[in-house]
């Protein structure tokens, strides 16, 4: 896959910034305990499941997006991207994913070897994929910071709540994302949402005419 390449260590120079994305396993166990690693949450039925959250942030406004899924297989990795682009109402010129095998078979800054389904999705949305390099934390510093902010806020706001389904987690995430995006950013002096609407939205590429892309999904 070839395309536009950005200096991923300097996301905030001018809009549009890249979308920096990753999928993180989280704990939602009880009473209200969260952790930033791959552990389980328990339903009232006693069943044990995994919860994974797809988290993204735009490089200029740092506008946050988050969506939970029951696993990190390719279908959810791709679906998370499509939901993200729809949420932003446009497509960044560059998408910076973590080097998960669901998207990146071989991580390289200029010529990554992408999973065929992920390459097809990137071509469909006309975004260049520049994976975050291993051992280069600055490449995804924005999304790492957003993960911490989101998890702290979710843990506090829902500390007495018992989640029973992925849909319920997504409802909670949506509310937390809205509140974080509308809160004044101390460094920007305005909210992430306001910075996005004023400076970044217009610089995004338009969404494709066909929003939902059906691809052949390999087993992750």
GIDADA-V267284 format. One record per residue. N is the residue number from 1. RES is the residue in one letter. OMEGA is omega as a letter, one per 30 degrees, with the letter a starting at -180 (* if undefined). Layout:
# GIDADA-V267284
N,RES,OMEGA / N,RES,OMEGA
This chain:
# GIDADA-V267284
1,X,l / 2,X,l / 3,X,a / 4,X,a / 5,X,l / 6,X,l / 7,X,a / 8,X,l / 9,X,a / 10,X,a / 11,X,a / 12,X,a / 13,X,l / 14,X,l / 15,X,f / 16,X,l / 17,X,l / 18,X,l / 19,X,l / 20,X,a / 21,X,l / 22,X,l / 23,X,a / 24,X,l / 25,X,l / 26,X,l / 27,X,l / 28,X,l / 29,X,a / 30,X,g / 31,X,l / 32,X,a / 33,X,l / 34,X,l / 35,X,a / 36,X,l / 37,X,a / 38,X,l / 39,X,a / 40,X,l / 41,X,a / 42,X,l / 43,X,l / 44,X,l / 45,X,a / 46,X,l / 47,X,l / 48,X,a / 49,X,l / 50,X,l / 51,X,l / 52,X,a / 53,X,l / 54,X,a / 55,X,l / 56,X,l / 57,X,l / 58,X,a / 59,X,a / 60,X,a / 61,X,a / 62,X,l / 63,X,a / 64,X,l / 65,X,l / 66,X,a / 67,X,a / 68,X,l / 69,X,a / 70,X,l / 71,X,a / 72,X,l / 73,X,a / 74,X,a / 75,X,l / 76,X,l / 77,X,l / 78,X,l / 79,X,l / 80,X,l / 81,X,a / 82,X,l / 83,X,l / 84,X,a / 85,X,l / 86,X,l / 87,X,l / 88,X,a / 89,X,a / 90,X,a / 91,X,l / 92,X,l / 93,X,a / 94,X,l / 95,X,a / 96,X,l / 97,X,l / 98,X,a / 99,X,l / 100,X,a / 101,X,l / 102,X,l / 103,X,a / 104,X,l / 105,X,l / 106,X,a / 107,X,l / 108,X,a / 109,X,a / 110,X,a / 111,X,a / 112,X,l / 113,X,a / 114,X,l / 115,X,a / 116,X,l / 117,X,l / 118,X,l / 119,X,l / 120,X,l / 121,X,l / 122,X,l / 123,X,l / 124,X,a / 125,X,l / 126,X,l / 127,X,l / 128,X,a / 129,X,l / 130,X,a / 131,X,l / 132,X,a / 133,X,l / 134,X,l / 135,X,l / 136,X,a / 137,X,l / 138,X,a / 139,X,a / 140,X,a / 141,X,a / 142,X,a / 143,X,l / 144,X,l / 145,X,l / 146,X,l / 147,X,a / 148,X,l / 149,X,a / 150,X,a / 151,X,l / 152,X,a / 153,X,l / 154,X,l / 155,X,a / 156,X,a / 157,X,a / 158,X,a / 159,X,l / 160,X,a / 161,X,l / 162,X,l / 163,X,a / 164,X,a / 165,X,l / 166,X,a / 167,X,l / 168,X,l / 169,X,l / 170,X,l / 171,X,l / 172,X,l / 173,X,a / 174,X,l / 175,X,l / 176,X,l / 177,X,l / 178,X,a / 179,X,l / 180,X,a / 181,X,a / 182,X,l / 183,X,a / 184,X,l / 185,X,a / 186,X,a / 187,X,a / 188,X,a / 189,X,l / 190,X,l / 191,X,l / 192,X,a / 193,X,a / 194,X,l / 195,X,l / 196,X,a / 197,X,a / 198,X,a / 199,X,a / 200,X,a / 201,X,a / 202,X,a / 203,X,l / 204,X,l / 205,X,l / 206,X,l / 207,X,l / 208,X,a / 209,X,l / 210,X,a / 211,X,a / 212,X,a / 213,X,l / 214,X,a / 215,X,l / 216,X,a / 217,X,l / 218,X,l / 219,X,a / 220,X,*
